[in-house]
Each structure stands twice: as structure tokens, then as C-alpha cells.
């Protein structure tokens, strides 16, 4: 946990090459067994992280040092949670007017339905906070931090099915192969810690025990960026980080002996071959060794007070729950991890929404409140950006059989709701409006690329200038074609 | 941490400028920085041009015009005359600016987005990629470029404008020209603004290898090109690597495996001058060569073992993977290799192998996601195939033209869709059905299976003939349409007894359905039984012969309630077109179906007596079934308890005639209404067709099928015939279904029309297009229909400027770490300038001259002196050429993911060298697939294989694309969702964790340690042997000392803690050798692990 004050290193990479005489990204060797490395390490220590970001980044003074992204995989129903539409009750079971649908395409799951009956939300909505933002009862904990949130009701996308839509919002393209948001941040801004990865992903369990939509590793992979920028999964079972634990019968001392011998032999090779990458490798083995202690320390909650644990809800001490992951997200943030993303699954409620949505909300609601509050209590919310949302929204009309008590909703890319909080965000804001049916955006549309541009903006990055040349194009998260703009109206 | 990483280049592109300073300091042209950009600049400073270089440039210049050429020749002659006498600054001013090398990259990077090939986005009418357009008068009456006169050239004025709002490129693009770039542009205009066609689009002609000063070093023409450049940079090549390094390097490069100590010894002992060449020949003959080479190809082919999208189920394409291995082992010429993969299905009478090869373009990811729209995915698949084929063979980023004209290369959007049209007419379905084998597929029987299959088919054909003959003899007449069902004496028509009626689709909720054959049976041979805590049922629908309800009819069923475990309620439900007729006994609220008190839920009283069979009767009319209603299903429902059901049916006075049995028309009606038809496909098609539209053939087919299978009067004589036929059919079908098969390409009979898709939208077709190739490339010779075969042949025609270059460049990249063109997937305007352009052209022409002989090309590269150099690097050389683009030293870089794992298995003696077959699932931490998998996917849960499968080469590891094997992706293996022409090479702590802690490596270390212990008695010899196994060389005395010391420490540790030793050696599924002392084994295992983790082990040196 090296929080160097100048976390955007002042030295260019090449300069560093010359100064240190060793490989890029080389870091101090624990134990400093070899004088030549020790000298180099000292020279570089002041500025070098596990890996530095690009020169010239951030492009401007950033508010957010890190990102915590709470991703609700499957497409949460906006009109049952945040996009309050009181008028719908009166037109229960009436047909969605053609003037609203406007012939827009539907998925083949409902395009064959003979009618599209309006399904009003069965949940109660109330205003919360100074700002009076509407929340349904399902999010009554999150509602307590209403004044910290910017609720964006006018997000839209083009993709209408899960795989392309999730891939789109997470990588900027519907087709697999592009780097994920977190890996762009790792690439652009580098890592601030030398014993944890720059991008960590968690995939907690969910309560609606149904067939949950899939995730894909491409959502946290590095695409054409170097693989080291890929997200590392922090797991609830088995080794928390893959292969982290030494094999049975190998204790710390044995590992240390092995690594000492390895460093000595590798140094011999360096002397013989002169390849600076050999020193990089030595450093990476040392970082692996440090991770073997830092990760268990990270996941050990013994030091957390009861008050803190209570913030996140009753499941916080159960590994693998969303609550537990949310607390780990804060701990990761404290330790300088650049991007932390929690993928919570099963928000795809085509039928029996009233049975499953409350279970899903119970998983995340308390913890979202807890995370924001905890960050605030520690003075970290000012430098942490928190984002909540899914890949698209859901239809106002019912999929399948409609009753007052039970209904389902199909995918709806034309509008959905996300929220952001923390660094760079103006709390207590509602941005964008949808029509009376939560079907079309009527004011301030926000494309998912604008969402990504906003995230980058809060992190001090001009989305047009964080590029990587691949296949002849200056590729970027917001796409080579998209005209994306940060959402001015929610920025602090 | 990162080598050969484009980011480094990107950074340097932004910080040019210090090259001038460096140049001044040195007073001579030399390579100052570490980027190509700088080298390009350095190149322009050096007035000494080699002859071949000049010839080459002139040829490229031909794409400009004659005046240019003359001016160019003059300037060259002039500069050559000046030679090195001119002071550096003056030389710089006069040094020839080369359009392709110096100017195009600047224009392309900074200007083409708005002033390039894309007509849609062009600003101010200015186009800078074509000479005529760039020299034309602008709307403003100015000229962007006036050759020879920068002062009059608006371009110079705009790029140097002090006003930020006026300056080009616009601030908002984030692009910025450096002073050096502006200077180049100015000098280029001064020198006459010579245009050249883009180098890679001009057919390579064979340059002569340049003369060099160092006479003896070069072993083949490659070396002459390399040496000439090295000498130009005032450098010297490195000495040849020692033999141990050399044999290890080349063994890894050709087979992906290290040499054994015996092989190393033999190589040392071979004193013949061609020892190395013979070694290379031997390695090229090894079947391991094909496996290793295939791995690179499978990256570009995006080969995987799952569909890739959404459910990500398993699919069968591994015969294609095995075909690639064998093609390399057979040394199939690259042109044939190309044709068979792109169009193996279209060659004349394709062989089985050629069909398999066509699987190349079935490797793309596909979906069957619920709700997805077919047209969208048809388009995606065709785009993927177009993009992949373009990148892999031509290094063209054609995918950029999906939505608009290409911004940098002369490929219009229309031309993209013309290429796309080659791939848009497959017989595949948009939704792959999540099937193992989404058609089109090809079955691959072994010769044995083939023979057996033929025999079974013969028998079947014979028995089918017997049925046909019998059918022909039947005289069938349709009964009159107004025929009424006859009345009979009222009685029980038993519909359910021992089984559900014919044709019924049976389902259950709760536990699986259970019939019991003894005990509580009322009649017949068996009865249904079910125990549950809540709502549960057995039910069926779709009985072929529905119950015809008549007046005063009663439905009945027999039930037995267990007195020890009675239910709360039971229910009978009757299915017509829906389930809305129900009779209920017991607690009315227990079973939640239907509104109480209606025909949907009629309470008929308390539960019947327990402990005995009771006949339940339901007045049909009371539950809403009027005379004439047809019931085709029953549901036997209970809430809790143990319930048995038996004999059920209808008490009726209406004859329950099987109408379908006597009337073909009635049968057709019933069959059509059925959701799932159990008739053969052609019969189903005939049924679907309107009566009037049926062909005679279809009419006959229907009638024959009806008589043979349904027509009641002939059931008795027909049933033995059908039975005999079915008995012959089953083994045939079983065998057929068990055959290995693979996905192939297959054209639709009538091509699907292709269109320019506006803005790349699947639902916005514009102008229609037919298959064709981009105009800037040589014309395509069509065989008539213009199909993929023409395209494949065109790609490997001698006139094609790209295929050979792109291919040899990828081979080069494989051996030297970086391609001659570093952007091996982009040879267009945005691609990088080749480090050795003439060498690339020489290799490309050589490849053509040798009839695309792959092994020969590879042999040429690895037998060059360039390849054989030592990779040790001095500080000075590293400073000057950190990426080793000049190749003044041998290649050294980290081995690829698969090679690292295979090496560990090999040196430990665990590797199973079995070739081919379905992907295997070796050790993998639990939860990797589960964390992402769609619960109902057949790859949602990882089930590890055992035995041999754990130790196969990594090539054969099952590749799940949404969660690829972590021990490989950690070392930069791509996900295989998309083509990958070049892997990144990173260095991370996670990699260290894999090779230290992955059970596969720990187990390998244990076996490796057994090998050391088994090799000799003394520690010294054992350690030396182990060291040689991983490095091929002898350890130095200091290295030996380190090993000895570490062994001693581990020994002491495990001797004091034997339990720990036992735990360590128990890792892995292979049995522990109990003849060995486990403390010693554990200590050596730690040393073995150390050896497997050496930088030298993980690298090609």
C-alpha cells in the first residue's frame, strides 16, 4: 500500500529506463539482497507503482482516484425502482399506445404477443432526502443517501439482448474483443498499489434462485490492451485470487527460501544476458509474494467495527454475498485499487417480477447504502466514484400473463435508470426524463457512451484522448465513431 | 513488465523532437531513440541509399507519375553524389523525404479521418490520400499543396497557424503535429510533393540482397538484408549463440518443446558443419511441429470449443483443429492451405479433409440468445468472416468499412459489402440452437464405422422396400366427410392403462415420474405413484386419438390414497386446447389452479377413502366439457401425500373410433395441429404445404406415410413389417448419432442477397451488391458464379500484393518476436512502416517462388545467421535498440502460455504425446466456469477430466470462450472470441502465482524431482541434470552452489517436518512413488519448482 503523493508519476518511462538501468515497472525488491538492485530500487522508489499510467494522464485534475462499479446484470426494471410513473395505475391492462411504441423493435420474446398491456408497478414510491428523489420501497436503504446520488433516468443503448448489451456498456462495443472499462483505467492511469492488481472484479451470489443470465470474462478482460490490465477476480471460494495460496506443505519460510534462490539465479542470468526484463520478472515474483500476504489481510474483516459491519446489512460477513463484496470494495479502494467492479446477476425478470425483484433488491439495497455511507464516513467518497446500473431497462408492457399482483417485463433498451455518486458527482440530482410510460426519453438523453465518457471524465480523462492504436484506428472506450459527451448536468 | 507493447510506441509517437538534438550531438546519422518513428526520421538523414533500396523506391514511385520519377531519380543521384561530405544539417535539409515512409503515416494519422478515403466525412472537399485530389484547387481558390512551394501551400499555412482555432489538425481531435513532422511535410513539398501508392498494395518484386562489408557472417540472403542495415547503423551483429542455447531456442520455436539432454549431447557431439541444419530438418519432421505451428494459426482462426456468445455451450469443431495440425505436418503448401480453409467445400468433389478445412469460417462466435433477431446475427457472422479473412490473409482492417468508407485505406463501404457477399450465403441458421453441431456439418466415420454403416443402411433399405411394396398394394379410399361417429352401448373406454395414450407428450412436476410394476396396482401391469410435500403432478397432452365427449359421458380414473400419508387434496384436469376443466377432492384451497366454484375448479367432495382403490367419476358437462369436445390430455394432481393412479378413461355411448385411423384427411388435420410432429421432415414439409400447392410427389409421400403408419385396417399385416424396419433403423441411427462430426461451410442454393448496410445497421439495407474485391487490388478471375473459391484463389494468385507478405511477416514475428511490419494485422496506411522493407519483399517473393513451401520458409528463417545470434545484449546496444528491431542480436522473449505449461509437463516426464480428439479438461481451480456460466449451459459447471487428459499438450485443452483456461490467459493467451494476429507479452505477479502454485506445476515439479533423484546418486549430479533439463546448458559453479544451498535448506525443513513433505508430494492425481523418501522428494520438488520458475526456463534465450 504505497500511497505515493505524486501518484501520477512525473518521470517518463524512458527516462526511468535510463535512471534505473532496469526494466519498466520494476519495483523494490523485498529484502534488497543485491546491491545493484537495491540502488536501482531506491532510485525508483519515489515514483514507481506496480505499473505506471500513461504520460500526460490524467488529462486534467481529477476528482475521482478510483471507481466502484455496481453492475446489475440482466437489466433492472426502472419503473419498479427509480423511474416513478404514477399515471400508469389508471390505465392498468390497457394497450400500449402506438404513439408511444412508434413501431420500435422488440425482442422476439414478445414481438409475437397479440397485445402489449400496461403493467403498472405494484410498488409504493416515496420522496427522500432534501432533494426529494423518488425511490420505490424496494430501495428504501439506498434512498437514505438520496442526496449523494445523481439519478440518471434517460440512459439508452442500441442493443436489445443481454450478451451484446452487457458487452457494449462494459467495453464500448457489442462485438467481443474490446478492452473493458476497468482495463482502460488501468492502462491509462496505472496502478497505485504494489501488492494488489489495479482492477478487481467480484461476482457475488444472488437470491432469486433462477437461471441467471451469464457473465463473460470479456467484461473485465483487456481486449487488445496488454493482458496485465485485465481485471482480476476476487473469489469467495477457493483461493481468493487464483493460485494465490502456496501448495500444501509449503510454508512462508519455504517460499521465501525458494524466492531468494530464484532471485539469485535470475540475477546471474541478468548479468550474463543483460535483458532488463529479467529484473522485471524478479520484481513480479516479489509482488506475488507480497500479494500472498496482502490479499488475506484484505479479506480479513476482523478489524472492522460492528458499526461499520452493520452499515452493509446482515449478510456482510457471509463471503460471496453482495454485502460482503461491497465491504471488500471499500477495503480495496482504501488500498489503492483503481477499479473495483461487482457484477450482481439475475436482474432479468421476464416473468414473476414481483417474486424475484424484491429478492434481488434485498441483496444489494442495504449494501449500496452501506458502501456510500462508509466511504463518506471515512472521507473517501470525495475521491471515489460509485456507479450503479445494468445493461438496459425493461418494458412497461407485460410479458406473458398480467395481473395486479404478478407480471413480467421484456428487455427495453430505449430508456433505463442508473445512478452515480461520489467524486465529481453533484449529489441529489435527477437527470433526464422519460415519457409517461417510461418508454422513450423525452429530455436529456444519455447514451451509454456518455455514461462511459462521464466516468472517464470524473477520473480526469478526456475520453477522446485515451486511445490505443489497434488495427489502424485510435481505439477508445467510447468507440471510434460515437460522439460521446460527459453529462454536464450531474458533474459537481 | 511489458515487451513489444504498442503503448510504448504510442507514447513515443507523441514525443518525437529529441531526435534532432541527438543527431546534432553525434554529428552523424544514427539510431537515436527506440521507436520506428525516430528510425524513420533517422533514415531520412542518411544519404547513403543502397541500390536495392533505390530500385525499390523507384518502383513505388511509379505509382506516382513519370515527372515525379525523373525528379526523384535526379534527387537521388544528387544526394548520392553528395554523400557524407555534407554537414549533417545540410544533409538533413536535402535528404530525400520518402512519401510512404515519412509522409503517409503523418497524413494518415492526423488528416485522413477528415481528408481521406471516406467520402461521407470529408471536410472542405480536401482529399489528401490521392495525388490529383490533393493538388486540385480548393473551394477557397487556394491550393492545399503546391509542389515545390511550401509558402503557397495552404496545408503548411494551416498546420503552422498560430491561432489555435485555425490550426490543423483541430484541437478537439486531440491530434498534434510535432515540429519534426511539420518540417518533414515542408521538405516533402520543397522536394516536389512526390506521391506513391501505398507500398503494400503494390505487388512485391524481388530485390537483390544488398552487398555488405562483413562478408563471412551472412549465411543466407536474409542475413544480407539484416547486416546491411546493421552496418548502416554502425553496429555489428552478435556472435552465434552457444550450442545449448541454440538447440533449446530452435527446438522451442519448431516444436514448442525443449530438447532432451540426450539430444543436446548429440548436437554437441556432431562436428559436421551442417549439424545445425540437420537438427532443424529433424525438428521440422517431428509431429510436434504441426501441433506447435497450429497453435499460432488457431489464434488467427479464433478457434474455440464453445459457441462464445450467451449460453456458450460446447460445440464440435476439433476435427478442424486436428486438420490444421496435420496440414502443417504434411507441409501443405500455403496456397492450398488457404483454398481449403476458405473454400474447401466448393472445390471440385471435395474430400473429407477439404470439407473439414472449411471449418475455418465456422469458428466465429455464434448465439442462440432468446429474443435475438435473426437478421442482426446473420449480418454479424458475415461481417466477422469478412473481417477475419481480410486481416488474416491481407492485413487489411476491412472491418472499418462496415459503417462507412474506410478512413485510411482505399476500401469503400460498398467494397466491404462486396467482400461480405462472399460470406453471406451459408446454409447455417442465425440461431445456432446451442447445439453441439449446428448445421451445416459433416460426419466423420472411421473406416470401420463407414463399413458398418453401409451394411446397416443396406439392411434398412431392404426392409423399407418391403414396407413400400406392401403400401403399394393397399387400396385406400377416403370415407365420406359427413360420416357421424356411431353410437354404441354405454361402457368404459379405457384410455390410460399401463401407459399414456399413443402420441401423448408426458410431463411431471415435482420428482421424476414413477410407474410401479407391483404392489398398489389396480389393473394391468403398472400404476403411477407419487409422494410429495406440496403441489405435484403427472400429466400429458397431445394424445393422437382424443376422447370424443358425448352426451351424459363421465370421465373416470382409479385412485389409491396412502392411509399413512394422505394428501391434502387431489385433482383431475382435462386438456382440450387449454387446461380449464378441473375436478377437485379434499381441501379446496390446497391446489391453487382455477377459480373456485367454476368449471375450472369444481369441488366434488372430500378426499376419497384411503387405503383402497376408489373409482373417481366426473360428469363431463359439469366441468365444462360439452358433447363434441375433444380431450387430448389428463393431469393427475395432488397436494402432499402419497397417491397412486391407475386405469382412466371415459364412460360413453359414443364409439371412440380412431378417426385418423380411417381418414387421411382427419389424420392430416390432427397432425398439423400438433405442436411437435413425430413424422419425418419431408412428410412434415408436405403437411405444411397447402393442399393445392402440394406436388404430386408430396401427395404420394403423405398417402404412403399414412397407409404405412396410421391407416387402421392394415395395422395387423403392417405391424411386423414396420417392426422389422424399426429394428434395422435403430442401430443405424445409433451409430450415425455416435459419429464424430464437424462444422463446415456450405452455400445456399440460391444466394442470400447482399446489400450495403447503411451505417452498418442490419435493418437498413441500401444498394444491392454482388461478390467482388476492392478495386485497388488486382482483379478477380471468376469461374462464373464468383464465389469463395474464386476469392481464395485470388488471394494466393501471384499478382496479389498482400497475402505472401502478410504470411511471411507472421512467421517472422513468431521467431523474432516482432514482425518486419510490427502491426502484423494491419498492412494499410495506418500500419507500421516495415523495419526491413526489401527483406519483407524478398521473403514474400521467395515464398511464391518456392510454391508457398511453409517448412522451407521456416527453415530459411531459423537457419539464418540472424536467428542464430546470441541474445546477450550490451547496455549500449539496448539503449540504442531496446526492441531489437535491427536484430543485431538474437531474439529473446518469454515463451507463450501453452509452451510454458507443455515444457513443465515435458521435463517432468508427464506429457502425453497423444494427438487430436475432443478438447480435454485438465486441472482448473473450481468456480471459474460457474462464476460466469448461464446456469443451463452445458459448460456452466466445470468437470475435470482424469488420467491422461491431465497431461496432454495445451493445444488440446478445451477452450471455453467466455471463461478460457486461466493458467493460459494469465500468460496472454487470447480468449479466441475474435481473431488475434499477435499476442501481447506481459509480465505480471499473477503469472508467478501460476507457475509456483497451480497444482499442475506442483505435480510436474514432483515428477521432475523424481527424475532428478532417479538420474544419479549424488545431489551434485542430480541438480546438474535438473538444471540441464530446463536450460539445456551446464550450470556455472555459482549456480550450482545456489542450488545446493537451497536444496540443503529444504531438506532440513522437511526432515524436521515430514508431514509437510507428505502434503506437498501428494499434490496432483498421479500416485506418489512410495519407494522414495517423501522428505527428500519434497525437498527436490521445491528445487524442481525453482527450476521451472527460472527466468531462463520461462524464456526463449
Interface residues (C-beta under 8 A of the other chain):
Chain A: X12 X13 X14 X17 X18 X21 X23 X24 X25 X51 X54 X55 X56 X105 X107 X108 X109 X110 X160 X161 X162 X163 X175 X176 X177 X187 X197 X203 X210 X211 X212 X213 X214 X215 X216 X217 X218 X221 X225 X226 X227 X228 X230 X232 X233 X235 X237 X238 X239 X241 X242 X243 X244 X245 X246 X247 X248 X249 X250 X251 X253 X254 X255 X257 X258 X260 X261 X262 X264 X265 X266 X268 X269 X272 X273 X274 X275 X276 X277 X278 X280 X281 X282 X284 X285 X287 X288 X291 X410 X411 X462 X464 X465 X467 X468 X469 X470 X471 X472 X473 X481
Chain B: X1 X2 X3 X5 X6 X7 X8 X9 X10 X11 X12 X14 X15 X34 X172 X173 X174 X308 X309 X310 X311 X312 X365 X367 X369 X370 X371 X372 X373 X380 X384 X391 X397 X399 X400 X403 X407 X408 X409 X763 X823 X825 X826 X828 X829 X830 X831 X871 X872 X873 X874 X875 X878 X879 X882 X892 X893 X894 X925 X926 X927 X931 X932 X933 X934 X935 X936 X937 X962 X963 X964 X966 X967 X969 X970 X972 X975 X977 X978 X984 X986 X987 X988 X989 X990 X991 X992 X993 X994 X996 X997 X998 X999 X1002 X1036 X1038 X1039 X1042 X1043 X1045 X1046 X1049 X1050 X1053 X1059 X1060 X1061 X1062 X1063 X1064 X1065 X1066 X1067 X1082 X1086 X1089 X1090 X1093 X1094 X1095 X1096 X1098 X1101
